[in-house]
């Protein structure tokens, strides 16, 4: 298990109320840690995107449309698999 450290942060009261309601079972600390990891990962991904665009140029609209099309296809396939509960041999659940 990772070592933890207690810190003090200031959060708007209305946001804190919403987070506590959402995080009830997991706990506030786990919820906040997960949110911070998500934000850190997004920041790192943004750095990677910036670097890749510096190296290879910006993504074209055609490339963007193709990527979003592939994501839609993947989402539809995942939805189909969840609905049927069936997976072919060798497929990940």
Secondary structure as GFF3:
##gff-version 3
##sequence-region A 1 93
A	DSSP	alpha_helix	13	23	.	.	.	ID=ss1
A	DSSP	alpha_helix	28	56	.	.	.	ID=ss2
A	DSSP	alpha_helix	61	84	.	.	.	ID=ss3
###
